[in-house]
């Protein structure tokens, strides 16, 4: 589409048809239809490239990660468990009430 076509489209395109009375986008309309552009360089892409070039680094990183977990570093243990077993999904509960506030109290039992 050249500039003249884009200008003509902007003149004839009624953008108010894209939104409801509260200003929200209607289904099928999006302010950014192409989505967020992919980053050429990111921490993940750099790390993947380094590990592909030097696979022995992955083994060293894993050994350190396991050692930190065994030493009691909570973050390392949690990350390791998430990678091996997957993150634990948070339970969701649908609660329907008559407009009254609902109080939810969670009590943890100490089983020591």
DOROLUM-54905 format. One record per residue (C-alpha): x, y, z; residue in three letters. Coordinates in steps of 0.1 Angstrom, whole numbers, plus 2048, in hexadecimal, padded with zeros to 3 digits. Layout:
X|Y|Z|Ala .
...
This chain:
800|800|800|Unk .
80F|821|7F6|Unk .
80B|842|809|Unk .
7EE|84E|7F4|Unk .
7DA|82F|7FA|Unk .
7E2|830|81F|Unk .
7D6|854|822|Unk .
7B6|84C|80F|Unk .
7AF|82F|826|Unk .
7B5|845|844|Unk .
79C|85E|837|Unk .
781|844|830|Unk .
788|82D|84D|Unk .
771|836|86A|Unk .
786|82B|888|Unk .
768|830|8A0|Unk .
75A|810|891|Unk .
777|7FD|8A1|Unk .
76C|806|8C5|Unk .
74D|802|8DA|Unk .
73D|81E|8EE|Unk .
756|81B|90A|Unk .
774|81D|8F2|Unk .
77D|7F8|8F3|Unk .
787|7E6|8D4|Unk .
76B|7D1|8C4|Unk .
772|7AD|8BD|Unk .
788|7A9|89E|Unk .
797|7CC|8A1|Unk .
7B9|7D2|8AF|Unk .
7CF|7F1|8B2|Unk .
7EE|7DC|8AB|Unk .
7E4|7C0|893|Unk .
808|7B6|88B|Unk .
810|7B2|8B0|Unk .
830|7BB|8C2|Unk .
84E|7B8|8AB|Unk .
867|79D|8B4|Unk .
888|7A9|8C2|Unk .
8A6|79F|8AE|Unk .
8BC|79E|8CD|Unk .
8AF|792|8EE|Unk .
8BE|781|90C|Unk .
8AE|761|903|Unk .
8BA|762|8DF|Unk .
8DE|76A|8EA|Unk .
8DE|74E|904|Unk .
8D0|735|8EB|Unk .
8EB|73F|8D1|Unk .
907|73B|8EB|Unk .
8FA|719|8F7|Unk .
8F7|70D|8D3|Unk .
91B|718|8CD|Unk .
928|70A|8EE|Unk .
912|6ED|8FA|Unk .
92A|6E5|916|Unk .
91F|705|927|Unk .
8FC|6F7|92B|Unk .
90A|6DB|940|Unk .
91E|6F2|956|Unk .
901|709|95B|Unk .
8EB|6EC|964|Unk .
905|6DF|97D|Unk .
907|701|98E|Unk .
8E1|704|98F|Unk .
8DE|6E2|9A0|Unk .
8F9|6EB|9B9|Unk .
8E7|70B|9C2|Unk .
8C6|6F8|9C6|Unk .
8D6|6DE|9DC|Unk .
8E6|6FA|9F1|Unk .
8C4|707|9F9|Unk .
8C1|725|9E1|Unk .
89B|727|9DF|Unk .
89A|739|9BD|Unk .
8B1|71F|9AD|Unk .
89C|703|9BB|Unk .
87B|713|9AF|Unk .
889|71A|98C|Unk .
897|6F7|989|Unk .
876|6E8|994|Unk .
862|6FE|97B|Unk .
879|6F4|95F|Unk .
877|6CF|966|Unk .
853|6CA|971|Unk .
843|6EA|963|Unk .
834|706|976|Unk .
818|6FD|98D|Unk .
7F8|70D|980|Unk .
7E5|724|997|Unk .
7C3|717|99F|Unk .
7A6|72D|994|Unk .
783|72D|9A3|Unk .
765|73E|994|Unk .
751|74E|9B0|Unk .
72E|75C|9A9|Unk .
71E|770|9C4|Unk .
701|788|9CA|Unk .
718|7A6|9C9|Unk .
723|7A1|9ED|Unk .
749|7A2|9F5|Unk .
757|77F|9F9|Unk .
773|77A|A13|Unk .
78B|75E|A0B|Unk .
7A1|753|A28|Unk .
7BE|73B|A21|Unk .
7CC|728|A3E|Unk .
7EB|713|A3C|Unk .
7EF|6F6|A53|Unk .
811|6F0|A62|Unk .
817|6CA|A5F|Unk .
838|6C8|A71|Unk .
